């Protein structure tokens, strides 16, 4: 019977995988900062801080495993606490600070973003087909 020890380092973590996992955190951070510039809410800022921190710690965990072959479990398990807390605070900010954002402004941005998303998905499809 092959039993993995609790303090053993997880297998299969490569540097390229860890670096690729940095991208969603980077993209979310840029998006969240952009939103925060248009939605001045301290509660929202605290929420996105927790989400970004959770993502950075998770990515750090993967990088440490890939580079140093050490498992710092806190960097992994914190995600299940910090990220939901952060998203909850950001969501609450939409209700508590509802006078600081406008539905019409959001709808105007959604159509712009949807066009960019559609174009991006089209380019991915072209890349796969070619």
LINNORHU-V670338 format. One record per pair of residues at least 4 apart in sequence whose ideal C-beta (glycine too) atoms are under 6 Angstrom apart, sorted by sequence separation. I is the first residue (numbers start at 1). J is the second residue. D is the distance in whole Angstrom. If there is no record, write none. Layout:
i:j:d
I:J:D
I:J:D
This chain:
i:j:d
4:8:5
22:26:6
28:32:6
35:39:6
48:52:6
63:67:6
64:68:5
73:77:6
74:78:6
78:82:5
79:83:5
92:96:6
93:97:5
109:113:6
110:114:6
126:130:6
39:44:6
64:70:5
64:72:6
36:45:6
61:75:3
60:75:5
61:76:5
32:48:4
57:75:5
57:78:5
58:79:5
29:52:5
54:79:5
54:82:4
53:82:6
54:83:4
25:55:4
50:82:5
51:83:6
25:59:6
50:85:5
51:86:4
50:86:3
22:59:5
21:59:5
47:86:5
21:62:6
47:89:3
48:90:6
46:89:6
47:90:3
18:62:4
18:63:5
43:89:6
44:90:5
18:66:5
13:62:6
44:93:4
43:93:4
15:66:5
13:65:4
14:66:6
41:93:4
13:66:5
9:65:6
41:97:4
41:100:6
9:69:5
40:100:6
39:100:6
9:71:5
39:101:5
